[in-house]
Amino acid sequence: MDFQDKEALAGTRDTSKEAAAKRLKAARLMTGLGQQAFGEASGVSKAAISNAEKARSYPGREAMIFLHREHRVDFNFMIAGEFVQLPNDVQEKLMSALLAVDSGLDHIPS
């Protein structure tokens, strides 16, 4: 996958709720957690995660802080799809997760 493909997949520079929803779901899939467990780990409700993944709201600070501290996914990726600053292993996992989200999957294929 080349750089332009990654930018398109991550929605780089797209700050819409829809793009943020896709990135949140991909990041959550990368963690291996369901919505309930992800919410508990990040200190927010399952409903808040569900609403953000359905583009009804933006991901909350608490979820983004959890992703940054525990999984090295930073705010720049979550807010604007900027991925070049992420470690290579995190980039690879997120790109696989974004492909899964685009395919309508609820898991990352092995």
C-alpha positions as a Python dict, from the first residue, in 0.01 Angstrom:
ca = {
    (1, 'M'): (0, 0, 0),
    (2, 'D'): (151, 333, -102),
    (3, 'F'): (134, 663, 83),
    (4, 'Q'): (-164, 797, -114),
    (5, 'D'): (-359, 476, -49),
    (6, 'K'): (-290, 512, 324),
    (7, 'E'): (-400, 876, 319),
    (8, 'A'): (-726, 785, 146),
    (9, 'L'): (-788, 493, 381),
    (10, 'A'): (-720, 703, 694),
    (11, 'G'): (-916, 1000, 564),
    (12, 'T'): (-618, 1224, 615),
    (13, 'R'): (-724, 1588, 668),
    (14, 'D'): (-1092, 1485, 693),
    (15, 'T'): (-1220, 1605, 1031),
    (16, 'S'): (-1584, 1507, 976),
    (17, 'K'): (-1777, 1294, 1225),
    (18, 'E'): (-1795, 1016, 965),
    (19, 'A'): (-1417, 1003, 924),
    (20, 'A'): (-1363, 1021, 1300),
    (21, 'A'): (-1616, 738, 1345),
    (22, 'K'): (-1426, 515, 1103),
    (23, 'R'): (-1093, 588, 1272),
    (24, 'L'): (-1236, 523, 1619),
    (25, 'K'): (-1381, 189, 1515),
    (26, 'A'): (-1053, 91, 1350),
    (27, 'A'): (-855, 191, 1659),
    (28, 'R'): (-1094, -3, 1881),
    (29, 'L'): (-1063, -311, 1658),
    (30, 'M'): (-686, -275, 1677),
    (31, 'T'): (-710, -300, 2057),
    (32, 'G'): (-908, -624, 2029),
    (33, 'L'): (-1180, -487, 2257),
    (34, 'G'): (-1554, -478, 2205),
    (35, 'Q'): (-1743, -155, 2262),
    (36, 'Q'): (-1831, -242, 2623),
    (37, 'A'): (-1476, -338, 2721),
    (38, 'F'): (-1330, -41, 2531),
    (39, 'G'): (-1568, 194, 2710),
    (40, 'E'): (-1479, 49, 3048),
    (41, 'A'): (-1106, 67, 2976),
    (42, 'S'): (-1130, 429, 2863),
    (43, 'G'): (-1377, 540, 3129),
    (44, 'V'): (-1674, 613, 2904),
    (45, 'S'): (-2003, 437, 2843),
    (46, 'K'): (-2065, 181, 2572),
    (47, 'A'): (-2333, 418, 2441),
    (48, 'A'): (-2073, 695, 2399),
    (49, 'I'): (-1849, 460, 2199),
    (50, 'S'): (-2143, 337, 1992),
    (51, 'N'): (-2260, 693, 1919),
    (52, 'A'): (-1911, 800, 1813),
    (53, 'E'): (-1873, 494, 1589),
    (54, 'K'): (-2209, 576, 1427),
    (55, 'A'): (-2093, 937, 1364),
    (56, 'R'): (-2354, 1080, 1600),
    (57, 'S'): (-2075, 1247, 1799),
    (58, 'Y'): (-1701, 1285, 1792),
    (59, 'P'): (-1485, 1050, 1999),
    (60, 'G'): (-1441, 1187, 2349),
    (61, 'R'): (-1119, 1297, 2511),
    (62, 'E'): (-1115, 1001, 2747),
    (63, 'A'): (-1122, 749, 2461),
    (64, 'M'): (-847, 932, 2275),
    (65, 'I'): (-631, 958, 2588),
    (66, 'F'): (-673, 583, 2645),
    (67, 'L'): (-574, 509, 2283),
    (68, 'H'): (-269, 731, 2313),
    (69, 'R'): (-146, 606, 2650),
    (70, 'E'): (-217, 238, 2605),
    (71, 'H'): (-192, 181, 2228),
    (72, 'R'): (24, 467, 2092),
    (73, 'V'): (-256, 603, 1871),
    (74, 'D'): (-232, 980, 1900),
    (75, 'F'): (-482, 1264, 1872),
    (76, 'N'): (-358, 1368, 1527),
    (77, 'F'): (-468, 1036, 1383),
    (78, 'M'): (-801, 1035, 1565),
    (79, 'I'): (-889, 1394, 1475),
    (80, 'A'): (-750, 1432, 1125),
    (81, 'G'): (-624, 1094, 1004),
    (82, 'E'): (-259, 1200, 1025),
    (83, 'F'): (-61, 877, 1056),
    (84, 'V'): (302, 949, 958),
    (85, 'Q'): (402, 1024, 1320),
    (86, 'L'): (276, 685, 1442),
    (87, 'P'): (520, 397, 1496),
    (88, 'N'): (534, 164, 1197),
    (89, 'D'): (376, -128, 1382),
    (90, 'V'): (83, 91, 1490),
    (91, 'Q'): (42, 221, 1134),
    (92, 'E'): (29, -134, 998),
    (93, 'K'): (-230, -244, 1255),
    (94, 'L'): (-445, 62, 1194),
    (95, 'M'): (-435, 22, 815),
    (96, 'S'): (-545, -341, 851),
    (97, 'A'): (-821, -231, 1087),
    (98, 'L'): (-933, 46, 851),
    (99, 'L'): (-954, -208, 568),
    (100, 'A'): (-1167, -430, 793),
    (101, 'V'): (-1399, -139, 874),
    (102, 'D'): (-1433, -57, 503),
    (103, 'S'): (-1524, -423, 445),
    (104, 'G'): (-1790, -413, 715),
    (105, 'L'): (-1603, -650, 945),
    (106, 'D'): (-1610, -638, 1324),
    (107, 'H'): (-1262, -787, 1356),
    (108, 'I'): (-925, -770, 1187),
    (109, 'P'): (-870, -1080, 971),
    (110, 'S'): (-556, -1274, 1061),
}
